[in-house]
Amino acid sequence: MLVSISAVLLLGLLIWFLLHIRYLRWSVVLLCGSFGFLLAKTAAAPVVQAALDGFGGFLGQLQF
């Protein structure tokens, strides 16, 4: 849960930045948001969540 909230905040900031520099258009943002919303309701949602959790665990083990 914590990884998904962090990912949502990070992606939200990235989208805001890309909109701010006019690299993205609102239509693209709405299309991507709709895709993510619909993907969360499919059978692929647990696979995507497991991949995000694995990636978050990998990043948590990195030491600088």
FIROVO-818986 format. One record per residue: x, z, y of N, C-alpha, C, CB in turn. Coordinates in steps of 0.2 Angstrom, whole numbers, padded with zeros to 4 digits, always signed. Glycine has a CB too. Layout:
BEGIN
XZYXZYXZYXZY/...
END
This chain:
BEGIN
+0004+0000-0006+0000+0000+0000+0004+0000+0006-0005+0006+0000/+0010+0004+0006+0014+0005+0012+0018-0002+0013+0019+0010+0011/+0020-0006+0008+0023-0012+0009+0018-0017+0012+0026-0014+0002/+0012-0017+0009+0007-0022+0012+0006-0021+0019+0001-0022+0008/+0005-0015+0021+0004-0013+0028+0010-0015+0033+0002-0006+0029/+0016-0014+0030+0022-0016+0034+0022-0024+0034+0028-0013+0030/+0020-0027+0029+0021-0034+0029+0015-0037+0033+0019-0037+0021/+0010-0034+0034+0004-0037+0038+0007-0036+0045-0002-0033+0037/+0010-0030+0047+0012-0029+0054+0018-0034+0056+0014-0022+0055/+0022-0035+0051+0028-0039+0052+0025-0047+0053+0033-0039+0047/+0021-0049+0049+0018-0056+0049+0014-0056+0056+0014-0057+0043/+0010-0051+0057+0006-0051+0063+0011-0052+0070+0002-0045+0064/+0016-0048+0070+0021-0049+0075+0024-0056+0076+0026-0044+0075/+0026-0059+0070+0029-0066+0069+0024-0071+0072+0031-0067+0062/+0017-0070+0070+0012-0075+0072+0011-0074+0080+0006-0074+0068/+0011-0068+0082+0010-0067+0089+0016-0070+0093+0010-0060+0091/+0022-0069+0091+0028-0072+0094+0028-0080+0094+0035-0070+0090/+0026-0083+0088+0026-0090+0087+0020-0093+0092+0024-0092+0080/+0014-0089+0092+0009-0091+0097+0012-0091+0104+0003-0087+0096/+0015-0086+0106+0018-0085+0113+0023-0090+0115+0021-0078+0113/+0027-0093+0110+0031-0098+0112+0028-0105+0111+0038-0097+0108/+0022-0105+0109+0018-0111+0108+0020-0115+0103+0018-0115+0115/+0023-0112+0097+0025-0116+0091+0019-0117+0087+0031-0112+0088/+0015-0112+0087+0009-0112+0083+0003-0114+0087+0008-0106+0078/-0002-0117+0084-0009-0118+0087-0014-0113+0084-0011-0125+0087/-0019-0111+0088-0024-0107+0085-0027-0109+0079-0029-0106+0090/-0028-0116+0078-0031-0119+0072-0027-0117+0066-0032-0126+0073/-0020-0117+0067-0016-0116+0061-0016-0109+0059-0008-0118+0063/-0017-0104+0064-0017-0097+0063-0024-0096+0059-0017-0093+0069/-0029-0099+0061-0036-0098+0058-0036-0100+0051-0041-0101+0062/-0032-0106+0050-0032-0109+0043-0028-0104+0039-0029-0116+0044/-0022-0102+0041-0018-0098+0037-0022-0091+0035-0011-0096+0040/-0025-0088+0040-0029-0082+0039-0034-0083+0034-0032-0080+0046/-0038-0088+0035-0043-0090+0030-0040-0091+0023-0047-0096+0032/-0035-0094+0022-0032-0095+0016-0030-0088+0013-0026-0099+0016/-0027-0084+0017-0025-0077+0014-0031-0073+0012-0021-0074+0020/-0036-0073+0016-0042-0070+0015-0045-0072+0008-0047-0070+0020/-0045-0079+0007-0048-0081+0001-0044-0080-0005-0050-0089+0002/-0037-0080-0004-0032-0079-0009-0033-0072-0012-0025-0080-0007/-0035-0067-0007-0035-0060-0009-0041-0059-0014-0036-0056-0003/-0046-0064-0014-0052-0063-0018-0051-0067-0025-0058-0066-0015/-0046-0070-0026-0045-0074-0032-0041-0070-0038-0041-0080-0031/-0040-0073-0043-0036-0069-0049-0029-0069-0047-0038-0073-0055/-0027-0073-0042-0020-0073-0041-0018-0067-0036-0018-0080-0037/-0022-0063-0034-0021-0058-0029-0016-0052-0033-0027-0054-0027/-0017-0050-0039-0013-0046-0042-0006-0048-0043-0015-0043-0049/-0005-0055-0044+0002-0058-0045+0005-0058-0038+0001-0065-0047/+0002-0059-0033+0004-0059-0026+0006-0052-0024+0000-0062-0021/+0002-0047-0025+0003-0040-0024+0010-0038-0028-0003-0036-0025/+0010-0040-0034+0016-0038-0038+0022-0041-0035+0015-0040-0045/+0022-0047-0033+0028-0050-0030+0030-0047-0024+0027-0058-0029/+0025-0045-0020+0027-0041-0013+0029-0034-0015+0020-0041-0009/+0027-0031-0020+0029-0024-0022+0036-0025-0024+0025-0021-0027/+0038-0030-0028+0044-0031-0031+0049-0032-0026+0044-0036-0036/+0047-0037-0021+0052-0038-0015+0053-0032-0011+0049-0044-0011/+0048-0028-0010+0049-0022-0006+0053-0017-0009+0042-0019-0005/+0053-0017-0016+0057-0012-0020+0064-0015-0019+0055-0012-0027/+0065-0021-0020+0072-0024-0019+0075-0023-0012+0072-0032-0020/+0071-0023-0007+0073-0022+0000+0075-0015+0001+0068-0024+0005/+0071-0010-0003+0072-0003-0002+0078-0001-0006+0066+0000-0005/+0081-0005-0011+0087-0003-0014+0093-0006-0011+0087-0006-0021/+0093-0010-0006+0099-0013-0002+0102-0007+0002+0097-0019+0002/+0108-0007+0002+0112-0002+0006+0117-0006+0010+0116+0003+0001/+0117-0004+0016+0121-0007+0021+0127-0003+0023+0118-0009+0027/
END
